[in-house]
Amino acid sequence: FHTLRPPVPLPPLSQPLSIIHFALSLLQSSAAAPTTTVFIDSSSGRHVSYENFIGQVHSLTLSLQSLAPALSKGHVAFILSPTSLHVPVLYFSLLALGVVISPANPIGSESEIAHQVRLSRPAIAFATSATAHKLPRDELSTIILLDSPEFLSMLNRVGSSDTRPDFGIEVSQTDSMAILFSSGTTGRVKGVLLTHRNFIAQLAGVHALRPEPDPTLPDEQTVSFFTLPLFHVYGFFMLVLAVTMAETLVLRERFDFEAMLRAVERYKVSYMPVSPPLIVALAKSELAQKYDLSSLRRIGCGGAPLGNEVVERFTEKFPKVEIEQGYGLTEGGGVTRMIGLEESKRYASVGRLAENTEAKIVDPETREALPPGRRGELWLRSPTVMKGYIGDDKATAETLCSDGWLKTGDLCFFDDEGFLYIVDRLKELIKYKAYQVPPAELEPILQSHPDIADAAVIPYPDEEAGQIPMACVVRKPGSNINEAAVMDFVAKQVAPYKKIRRVSFINSIPKSPAGKILRRELISHALVD
Ligand code: AYL
């Protein structure tokens, strides 16, 4: 399947160009006034203008270059921070220098974070005074705290007058840009290596096909509220995109539903990129009625399946708000989306293929490519597809074909008009509130319990979270370990979103002759019980 969107020309590959230089050139062509607000921290009420933001990026870039030992192109920076006004400045500065960013979830457990650090092998880490204790000190020579006076002085080294920084570093588009984390179709978390080109292609696409503003409407500043985590591919991309479009972004360190509603009212938020649980919450909550949310025009939604009933309920309550779904994955970026009102009415689908993207629906058994209407595994080929998993040639070879096709592990079909539908997930991955929960990380923990003979982890449907991780446990003879003890044992060792939230005790774990857990069997049994 070829995209139905017109081809979007990309900058020639031979041209040195970092994502940040590209983003700043898009921003300049938007003719935004330098005094326009780029960020608002809704907890403190602090505003930052485009002019100040670019000034801070410039300062920090200079400061990072003069660190001892100096930070330079090709180094990896590990970042462990909740959302704050400092995170975008840090990303822009590091990337302008050609430093590879590797941001991780700050609520990860120490062992999860140590694993991620081992994967990305950073030269430096950035954390906050609340997260730094989780970093493996012996593997990191330099740690900089984003909430320290030193960091503040690094941000304010030069004045804000220079709005067109030329960082002078030559970054090739094919250079590595980020190491993000995903378990892919199977196994533990891996480091997904993405290039500047991957994100340039994505930015160029969205910009080229941006609907023309309606000339009958007043030219209003788009104000976006960000609930998305900035360490995740979706949040990261939406952040850079919003800046290139000269939007105003309202950020918040800690998610709080009512504080979000208050911010929508106060800052007249018109757009929110979210994942499905937020739409569920808006559709169900009585609280939403207490606030004036009439500024809200569009919601972008991706990261996990969005139920039709949820959209219907939401639309009844907020008839003027368009929901534009998108589908994507860390390994391949944003792959489908909806543009405009007509497409957004097809909410059972996740939209049409993004520009410059090809897809195949492949029969998982025969590997035959299937026509519209037939279900199979979605394979993708596009300039947004990752280079591979860092230091893991085996996993890379299992996911990326030599001719560029990426296997998504999602069971999908296209209709005759090019709309994609996600039917199921073939891969092991569980998504709790759109966060990745790899069963292969929880199973060894369960199996290490002295009362547990064997265990497997599967997804169980849940209205609010989409899915919850469920453990199927075989007790050791004579043991009478209960559900609470199993859940507690795991909860102590993992990030909160990875907790086991349901347990079933069974006599044996079904396995293939090669010893692979037959998850489909467990899932169908769990649903019957
Ligand atoms: P990862 N509907 C159903 N399932 C989805 C959807 C959707 N709209 N979006 C993502 N998924 C599932 O790596 C699917 O199983 O990235 C997919 O393989 O955390 C998996 O989630 C990938 O999970 C964007 C918009 C990136 C979205 C994204 C992807 C975020 C999730 C860039 O611009």
Residues whose N, C-alpha, C, O or C-beta is under 5 A from the ligand:
A	BS01	AYL	S182 V233 Y234 C301 G302 G303 A304 P305 L306 G326 Y327 G328 L329 T330 G333 G334 V350 T408 D410 I422 R425 A434 Q436
